Amino acid sequence: MLRAIIIDDEKHCQDRLLLLLGAHGALQVENVASSFEEGLVAIKKYSPQVVFLDVQLHDRTGFELLQELVHVNFEVIFTTGYDTYALEAFKFSALDYLLKPIAEDDLHVALEKLKEKISLKEISKKMEVLFHNLDNQKASDFRKIAVPTVDGLSMIAITDIVRCQSDVNYTHLFLKADKKLTVAKTLKYFEALLEKHHFYRTHQSHLVNLSCVDKYVKGKGGYALMNDGSHIEVAVRRKEDFLRKLMG
């Protein structure tokens, strides 16, 4: 489900759009802002994938709001009661332009465009990550991996990854200097990418950098003490193999 925010200074227009979007179920509206200032704050706070942006916000405009941002890394669907703004809206690469009162059919068309564009961007991002990692694997000096994030790619040094923890279809990467990055990839994806680089899956939910293991603590519930202070469970059936890899 895509993250969206609505920026509109008229309550009845907010309610109308919320009602129509609720019927589609394709978007999660994270915030509704009623002013220029609230809109800027909401964009920075929620990092939306799509913004429904009223052209006229009291004495300011949605165009001015976009110009205030360093990066516009989301899709924009302008909403307005005046069709005279259409040309300027598309100069800002708007995904679509909806005239108020918004018709259900017009919104449906806009959402179909949105799904198609987001899908193409996701495919492009996945291919970019794939080719980067394949190129690095061919190289003798494979030191970084490209990790897809909301606004692009993060280049992560393998030696900076202390451990990876599964969270259903997401993985939390715990990095050195107490940094953490959450990625929409499974732990299995990172296991395949990192297992040849001294990483080991100690448990269904954990993949650790063996170079960052300070100590193995024995016992029925044996665990690895990592250099970030975390205690990572080692499954009983993997204990012997883990110790072999650790000492090897």
N, C-alpha and C positions, 0 to 999 in steps of 0.2 A: 504494500500500500504506500502510495506516494505522500510525502509530507507537504502540506500546503498552508499558506496563511492568506487571510483576506484583509485588505487595507481599503476601507471605505468609511466616509464620514457620515453616512446616513444609515440609521438603525434599520429601517424597513428594507433597505437594499442588502444589508448584511444578512438579515433574516431570510430574505428570498433566496439568496445564493446558498446559504447553509441548508435550507430545505431541499433545494434542487440537488446539491452535492450529496446530501444524505441519502437520496433515492438511488444514486449511482453506486455508492460504496467503493469507488476506486481511489478516493483520496481521504487522508486523515487531516482534518483542519486543526493545526496545532495552536493557532492564535487568530483572534480577530482584532485588528487595530482600527481605531477611529480617528486617527490624525496622522499628519506627516511625521511628527516626532515619534509617535508610538510605532508607526510602520518601520522606521529605521531601526529602532530597538528590537522589534520582533524579528526582522530579517537577520540581524547579527546574532540574536539569541537562539533562534530555532533552525537556522540553516535550511530553509525550505527548498524543495525541488521545483515548486511552482508557486507564483504569487498572483493572486487576483487583485489587480491594482486599479483603483478608481483614478481617472484622469484628473479630476478636480478635487482637491483636498483643502477645503476652506479657501484660503488665499494663496495656497501653493498648488503645484501640480505633481502628478505621478512621474512626469518626465524629470522634473527637478530632483525628485527623490532618488531616481536611478543614477543621476549625475553625482549624487553625494557618495555613492558607493565606489570603492576601489575596484571591486570585482563583482560583476553580475553573473553569478554561476548558478542561475536558476532560470526556469522558463517564466515568461511574463504573459499574462492574459489581461489586457486592459478592459475595464468596464466604464461606461459613460453614458450619459443621456444625450450626447451630442455627436453626430457623425462627422462633424468638421475636424475632429482630431485624428481621424483614421490615418491619414497620410503620415503625420508625424509619429504616430504610434508604430508604424511599420519601419520607420527610420531607426527605431530602437530595437529592431529585430523581434518584435512581439510575436509570440506564437499565434495569438488570435486577438480579436477585438469584438467585444460583446456590447450591444446597445441595450440600455435599460428601457423598460423593464425586461430583464433577461428571459428569453424564451427557452423552454426546456430543450427543444430541438437544436437550437444554436449552441447551447452548452454541451450537448451530446457530441456535436461535431468537433467542438474545441477539445473535449476530453479524448476523443479518438485520435486527433492530431497529436495530443500530448503523449498518449501511450506509444504511438508509433515512433515519435522522436526520442523518447526516453529509451525505448528498446534498442534503437539504432545506436544511441550513445553508449548503452551498456555493452553491446556487442563490440563496439569500437574500443572501449576501455579494456574489455577482456582480452582482445587480440593484442592490444598494446602491451599489456602485462605479459602475455604468453611469449610474444616475440622478444621482449626484453630479457626475460628469464632464460629463454632458449639460447639467445646470443651469449649470455653470461656463462651458461653451462658449457658452451663450446670453448670459451676462453679458459686459459690456464689459471687465471687469477679471478675466481668467482667470489667476490667479497660483498656484494649487495644484492638485495632482491627488491623488485618493484611491488609495492602493496597498494591495491586500489582503495581510494578513500572517496568521500562524498564529493570533494572538489578536484579530484585528479589522481595523481600517483605520488606516493611517498617512497623515497629511496631509503631502505633500511639496511644498515651494515649488519651482516650476519652475526658478527662478534658482539653486537649490542643487544642481541636477543637473549635474555636470560631463560625465559620459558614461555610456553604458549598454553593457554587454557581454553577448553571447549565450552561453548555456551550455545547449545543446539546448533543452529546454522551460522553462528558467529564464532570468532576466535578472538580472545583477548591476548595481545602480545605485551608481555611485561619486559620492558627494556631497562638498560642500565640508567643510572641517575634518576630512578624512581619514575620513569615515564611509562605510560600505558597507551596502547593503541588498539581500538576495536575494529575488526575487519569482517565484512560480510563474506567470509570464506570458512569452510569447515576445517576442523583440526586435521582431517585426513589430507586435505590439500597441502597444508604446511608440512605434514609428515613426509609426503612424497617429495616436496621441494627441498627439505632440510636434512633428511636422514643420512645423506652422504657427507654431511658437514658436521659430524660429531653431535647430532641430536638424537635423542632416544625417547620413545613413547613409553613412559613408565606406568601408565594407567589409561583407562578409556578416555579420561578427561585431560590428561597432561602430556605435554611434549617438552623435554628439557634439554638445554644446552649442557652437555656433559662437562664442558670446560668451566661451567659456572657452579658445579657441584662441590661444595666444601666438605661434605661428610655424608656417609650413609649410616643411619641409625638402625641397628638390628631390632628384631622383635616381630611378633605376630603381625603387627601393623607397621612394618618397616617403612621408613621414609627417607627421602633425600633432603638434606639441608642445603639450600641454595645460597649463593653469596649475596642475595638480596634479602636474606632472613626468612624466606618462606620455607614451609615444610611441605614437600610434595610426596604424596603417597606412591609407593611402588607396589604394584599388584603382586601377589604371592607367586603366581605362575611366571612372572617376568623377572623375579628377583635374581636368579642365577645368571641369566643372560645380561641383565643390567649391570651386575658386578663385573662380568667379563668385559663388557664394553667400557666400563668405567676405568678398569685397570689396564685396558689395552690402549 
